[in-house]
């Protein structure tokens, strides 16, 4: 890409992809913004053909003024934070374990990845009906075996249950990325630290953890993108009840249940703002790991 | 203090014995070089001393105390690795401070030692850089600095110069020798380069397939190699070996003569042959002579310049005072 000519040729050849991606992003965004300023209730006869009534910021005021808005933001952040903490910490632990040589390593590694291949809807249903069911679930049997009263997970510990289900799905992803990172650690560095008198725990904190910094950052950023919009797990388990209504779920209810497209669109814009705030925080905290 | 004794030390990986039982004494303050071809077990031996590998049998004593099952950190040895093994996320200062921090030294003492090491190794201007921002030679010096500040009983070097370019290697070779003179601490140095071994060592240990072939000062090994392997390994260019009638005339199975102990003449001599490749280095000329019975090509070193070219006929005369004789098993005949 040295000459003027090859640079302009490159720009020309990249143009279709850039334009396509831009359109892909811009069209829905513009439509969301457009609807968010309109009164659009299809069941009440509003339609694009008849023209929609301009209502200014009324949808925005109503969405944020609703009593369920702040709890939903809180639920979203709790779920994202909880799942991130569990997957990163357990992921590091599992990655270190899987990095040790043991018999049947290949099979175990494939088994560890398996949950990632299960569809969110299916895994949530399996957890709901086979594990967390207060009458027939395995956990209920376990509790009764030890003489304890079975927990009705999805109603009494709803948020924790959702975090558990989602963590189970995302743990393989974190483990896999962290495992490849651990495998790239130069063993001479660990040996040097050992010679320098660092015991196992110190070796982990001074050598292994800094080495994993970049991989952890990538896990956190990628997972956050997907976790902000989890939906199926909530839809098939609690249906948004018991304090598990996330911002995504609230938007879904406004658009589908209440058939208020304008209000939902305003919620969508809030979701974009929330995602950007979270992203800004994350980049501030972990983004420096991506340099150098 | 840094006296290391190996008694019947043995190492196997599964069924494969890398080092058969071996005895070795390293005196306090000595510069000992383990030299041998790749895969001869020299690095494994060093790692056994360091404690990074467990011995399969035998006893390792450091300063008269049994250290065989001591963890590496407790042996008071510092190691410089081939890859330097610097901690990439720490500055040079923190890298050098790391062993002291682990030992719980107070801050003032740490700073004092860092400053001293940095001064000795010309690193003062680089203390706040990361290893990634340093050149190969500088990284090497940081690794040495990290070893020095611990004030260990002995230094272990695992092929520390093999990642440097030729010019730097010569420089670092001298720096490490200087350092040894200054610190007078035991150093154990592993290399496959016999030039490094010859120039730096007080004592060379020649290893071949895990077995010690000979232990001695560089010149002892040069003058009186115990067998054909040592004779061929020590000295550059390699010793010429002649078998057959010529050897039988000296009551030996094989005779060896170093390239620098052969005189070249264009008119008369003991052997004659045709010049193959002639390497003109200016200070020396290495001539590869073809057609000498029992040894072809024979390498000859001539001091200075000599006007011979490919295809010329030359006569060679060995200096019989420097002839080495070996029996059928390759052992030296005195």
Interface residues (C-beta under 8 A of the other chain):
Chain A: X186 X188 X189 X191 X192 X193 X194 X195 X196 X197 X198 X199 X202 X206 X207 X210 X211 X213 X292
Chain B: X50 X52 X71 X72 X73 X77 X78 X79 X81 X82 X83 X85 X86 X87 X88 X89 X90 X98 X99 X102 X103 X130 X132 X146 X150
